[in-house]
Amino acid sequence: MNLKLQNNCYPISQKSDIEQLKEQLTANQKSELDWLLALRHAEIENFSQQALAHRKMEHWKYNDVYFLMDKTFELYTDEYLKPDILEQVKEKIEQEFKHTQSIIFTFIDGHWIEALSSNAASSSVSSTLFSQANAEQISFINKQLKANQQSRNSFIQLNNGLCADGLLIEVSKQHKIEQPIILLQFKTQAAQNHISGCQILVKAEQSSQFQLAEYGFVLKSNTSEKKQALHLSLAQTQIYLAPCSQCQYYRIHAESEDACQIARCVISLDTQAELKAFFYAEGSQINKLDLDVLHIGQHSTSDLVGVYLPRFEQNIDFHTTLEHRVANCQSREVFRGIMADSSTATFNGKIHIFQDAQKTDAQLNNKNLLLTNQATINTKPELEIYADDVVCAHGATVAEIDADAIYFLQTRGIGQTRAKKMLSVGFIQELIEKMPESAIRQDITQRAQICLSNIQ
């Protein structure tokens, strides 16, 4: 089963063509899941009524996804079931996480692989496929998926229409989970272009405390082709924090430079909920994340920190939106990037304060370091304020490495190349050191040092 992405074919005007697209994308839908089928059809119809991404759209102004167009992508491949793929994933888990006491959920091309997951260590964390959810869970899933629909990114609508199932992870009420909950997203490579989708929903019940880490990896391909086919990976992760719950969230993208991924993360904070989040990305052919943090309960607080390190000709894009919908909430957002070689990065951070969100305290800051004249950063901090009793600030800076700082280190016997590396690591290390989980902090520190090791 295939889907061809043609920019001149969207939006779809003929009703018969929309129905054909629905039939095509829901061909593997289980008949008993009428509630999920209705949601998928709604998202497919929304997708069909939009143009595919192009630079004239504000949300895609700095992203060239033209290389995806006029290509045919295979849907619903069984690549993830192949024994060599499963063995490769098993080895990767043992290599990367064998020394950690973690609750692991493993996904390959968006499919939850229960046999390679390990959540039996904690009775306070449960997992349920959407297709196996009870009436109460279905009501919650329905509410979250409908409430968080969006229109600015048609690829996420395609993901939601593509996913025949999803995984609901629940953290029990008034429990403090000592072990980190780790979501491992593995993507396969194949000889033919293909699309994969993923839908994850995390529900933290009242007064719960937990750490959640989400990793992305690309698996090696056994194909003998010199030129790898495109794997367009789509995904949506939603997290709901009930009143008085606390979450430390880490999202680490360390895929290969050829990866193509477009993702969305939505985090909703209810009354007095607390979020501390860290985002790390190294860039790839396209690596785009839409991050929406929604303050829906009073006295909720969020603290977002991000580091991005594209190099060579890689691309990275963070579009973040902090929505303050109610009064008396606080948010902090700090992102820093280092662009090397001919890489390109985009940071679009927006603070949106609703009319009823009085007494809001929100701050956003973005700093960037360009290591070469060929590197590019597009940064755009935004404020959209409809309340009059608020404290808000935003800013962005772009600079090169300070020549005086390099000279100072050289006078102390440090070579120029090493001096550049030291200053680059110091630029982001301040943010990395804020991470409370030592194992994840050490892992990201090591990844960042390897990523910056080619600085000349």
N, C-alpha and C positions, 0 to 999 in steps of 0.2 A: 504494500500500500504506500503511495507516494503523495507528496504535496509539493507543488511548484510555487515558489515565491516570485511573483512578477509584480513590480511596482505599478505597472499600468493596469493591473487587473483589480486593484483595490481602490476605493470601496466597491463592493459588489452591489449592483443595483437590482438585478433580477432576483425575485423571490425564489425561483426554482434553483438558481445557483447557490443561494444561501442554504436552502434545504439540502442540496447535494453536499455542500461543505460540512454541514452538521452530520449527515449520514457518514461521511468519510472519516471525520475525526472522532466519532462515537461508535465506530464499528465494533470495538471490543468492549462496549459497555455491558455490564451485567444487567439483565432485564429487571431484577428486583429493586435496583437502586434508582427509583423514579425521582427522588428528591435531588440526587446528585446529577442525574441526567438533565433535569430542568436547569440547574445551575450552569452546567457545561453548555447547554444550548444557548443560554443567555449570553455567556461570554463569547461563544463562537459568533453569535449574531453581532455583538459589539465589535469583535475583531473584523468581521467582514465589512462593516460599515465605516472602517477607517482606512486611510492610506497607509501603506507600509512606511517605515521610518525613512526620512531623508533630511538633508541639511536645512531645508527651508522651515522645518518644524523647530520651534524653540527648544524643545526637550532633546533634540538630536543635532543641534547646531554644530557641535564640535566632533561629532561621530560620523565617520564614513562607513556605512554598512552596505555600500553598493555591491561589494564582493559577494554578498549573500543573495542578491537578486538574480532572477532568471536562472536559478538552479533548482533542480528537483531533489527533494529530501525524502528519504525513506522514513516511514513512521512505524512505531511498534516493532523494532527489531528484537531478536532474541539473543543478541550478542552477549548480554549480561549473564545468560545461563550457561555459557560455554565453560567446560571444566578448567581450561587454562586461565580464563579470566577469574573464576572463583579462587583458584589456587594463588594467582598473583595478588588478589585482594587479601587473602588470608596471610600471605607472607608480609605484605605491607603493614597490616595491623600488628603482627607480631614484632616487626622491626621497629615501628614507630611508637607503639603504645603498650608493649609488653611489660614495661616497668611502672606503668601507671595503674592505679586502682580506680578505674573509671566505669561508668555505665555507657556502653557503646551501642549506637544504632547505625547500621551500615546500609548505604544505598548505592546501587550501581545503575547508572542511567536513569535515576529517579525511582527505581524499584527498591522497596525495603527488602533486604535479605536477612530474614530472621535467623537463619542458621549461622550467620557470621556476626550476629549481634549478641550482646551480653548485658542484659538488664536484670538478671535474676538476683544480683547482689543486693538490690534495694527493693523492699516491699512498698516504698513510698513513691515509686515511679512506675507508672503503667503505660502500656502502648496498645493502641487499637487501630486497626485499619478502618478507613471510612466505611468500607463495605461490610464491616462486622460491628458497627457502632449500635448502641441501644438508643431508645427514643430520646433520653436526656442528652446523650452525646450528639445525636443528629441535630437536635435543636440548637445546641451550642455551635456546632460546625456551620450549620446553615446561617446562623446569626453573624458569625465572624466573616465568612466568605462574602456574604452580601454586603455587610457594612464596609468592607475594605476593598470593594471593587474600584477600579481606577480607569481613566481613559487616555492618559498621556503616553502610555507605553503599550502599543498593540501586541508586542511580543509576549508580554505577561498575560494578556487576554488569550493569546494563542496557547500559552502554557496551561492556563486554567481550563480551556476547552479540550486540550489534549489529554489531560490526566484522568484516567478512568478510576483512579483510587488515590488515596493519600493516607498519611499516618498522623494520628492524634496521640500526643504524648502528654500525660497528666502528672503533675506533681501534687502530692496529697496536702491537704489542709494542715497548717501548723507544724509542718515537718521541715527540719533543716537537713538538706542532703549534703553529706560530707564529700562524697565522690563527685567529680565533674561528670556531667552528662555530655557525651561527645557524639556529634552527628558527623559521620564520614560520608562525603559525597564523592564517589568514584565515577569518572567518565571514561568510556571506552573509545577506541579509535577503530575505524573499519575502512574497507576499500571503497565504500559508497557513502555519499553524503547522507547524514541522517539527523533527526531531531529527537531530543529526549526532553521530558518534562517531569517536574517534581513538585509535590504539594505536601508541606509539613506544617502542622499546627500544634503549638505548645501551649498548654493551659496550666498556669501556676495558680493554685487555689489560695484562699485567704491565709495570710501570715506565713506562707512558705518561704524558704530561703534555698537558693540553688545556684550552681554555676553551669553554664551552657556554652559549649565550644563547637563551632561548625567549621570543618576543614573541607577543602576541595582539592582533589587529586586527579590527574590524567594518567590512565593506564597505558602501558606500552602496547604497541600493535605488533601482531605477528605477520602482518602483510608485507610482501616484498616490494610493494610500490614505493618509488622514491618520493613521490608527492602524496602526502596523506590527504584523504578526503576530509571534508568539513564535518565536524560534529557540533551542531548548534545546541548548546545546553541551556535549557530554560528552567527556572526554578522560582518558587515563592515560599518563603518561611514566614509564618505569622506567630507572634508570641503575645499572649494575653496575661497580664499581671494583675491578679485580683487585689482587693484592698489589703494594704499592709504587707504585701509580698515584696521580696527582694531578689534581684537577679543580677548576676555578673555574666555578661554575654561576650564571647569572643568569636570573631569571624575571620578565618585565615584562608586566603586564596593564594596558593603557591603552585598553580598549574603550569604546564609548559607554555612556551611563548607562542605556540600555534593554537592554543585553546580559544574557543569562541563561546562566551557565556554571557547571558543577559539574565539578571536576577533581581528579585525584589524582596525586601525584608520589611515587615510591618510589626511594630511593637506598640501595644496599647497599655497605658498605665492608668489603673483605677486609683481610687482614693488612697493617699499616703503610700503608694507603691514607689519603690526605688529601683532605678536602673543604672548600672555602670557597664558601659560597653566599649569594646576595643576592636578596631578593624585594621587588618593588615592585608595588603595586596601587592603583588610583584608585577602585575601587568601581563598581557598576552595579546593575541591578535585583536580581540576585543574583550574587554572585561568591564562590564557595566553593572553597577548596583544602584537601584533606587531604594533609599532608606527612608521610611516614614515612621517617625516617633510621635505617637498621639497621646497627649495628656487629656484623658477623659474624666479623671477624678481629681478633686481638689487636693492640694498639698502633696502632689506627686512630684518626684524629682528625677532628672535624667542627667547623666554625665557621659558624653560621647568623646572618644579619643580615636584618631585614625592615623595610620602611616601608609603611604604608598610609594613604591620604589620601582617604577618602570625603567627599562634599559633597552639597548639595541633599538628596534623599531616597534617596541611594544606600546600598547594603549591601555589606559586605565581611566575609568569614569565613575565618580561618585556624585549622585544627585541626592541630597539629603533634605528632608523637610521636617521641621519641628513644629507640630501643631499644638498650640495652647488653646484648648476649647473651653476651659473652665478657669476660675480664678485661683489665685494663691499657689501657683506652681513655679518651679525653678528648673532651668535647663542650662547646661554648659556644653559647648561643642568646640573641640580643638582638633584640627587635621593638619598634618605636615607631610610634604612630599619632596622627594629628591629625584630629579629627572636627569638621566644620563644618556649619552650617545644621541640617537635621533628619536628618542621616545616622546610620547605625547600623553599628557594627563589633563583631566577636566575635573574641577571641583565646583559644584553648584550647590551652595548651602542656603537654605531659606528658613526664616523664622516667621511663622504665620500666627498672629495673635487675634483671636476672635473677639467680637464685641463684648461678650460677657466675661472675658478673661482678664479682669482687673487684678491688680497686685501681682502681675507676672514679672519674673526676673529671668531674663534670657540673654545669653552672650554666645557669640560665635566668632571663631578666629581661624584663619587659614594662612599658613606660612609655607613658602616653597623655595627650594634651592635648585638652581640650574647649574649643572656641571659642564655643559658644553653650549656652544652657540647654536647647535642644531636642535637642542631639546626645546619642547614647547609646553607651556602650562596655560590653561584657560581657567581662570578663577572668577567666580561671580557670587559674592555673598549678597543676600537679599533680606529685606525686612518688609513685611506686610502687616500693618498694625491697624486694628479697628477699635482698640480700647485706649483710654486717655490716662489711666493711672498705672503705668508700667515702667520698668527699667530695662532697657534693651541696648545692646551694643554689638557691632559687627565690624570685621576688618579683614584685610588680606594683604600679604606682602609677597613680592617676588624678588629674589636676589641671587647673586653669584657668591661663591666662597670668598670671604674677605682676604684680599691679598696681604694685608698687614698681619692677619692672624697666621697665614702660611709662613710669612717671613719671620715672625716671632718664633715659630716652632723650628724653622730652619736654623736660626741662630742658636738653638739648643741642641743642634746635632741631629735633627730629624729630617729625613729626606722629603722632597716635595710631594712625591706620590703618597708616602705614609702620612704626611701632614694633612693632605686632602681627605684621606680615609678617616683619620681621627676626627677631623672637624665634621665630616658627614655623619659618622656614627654618633657623635655628640649631639648633633642637631635633632636626632630622633630618639636617642637613648633616654632623654628626660621623660618622654611620654611612655616609652616601654617600661621604665622602672615603676610607673604608677600601677602596673598590673599586680593585683594581689596574689594570684595563683602562680606560685614559683615555677612549677613544671612548664606551664604554658609560656611564662615570661622567658624562661631559659631557651625554650624552643624557638620563639620568635626572635630573640636576640641572636641566636645562631643563624637563623635564616637570613636576617638582615645583614649580618656580617659577611655571609657568603655572597649575597646579592651585591654588596658594595665592594667586593674584593677585586673587581676588574677596573676600578677607578685608576686612571693614569694621570 
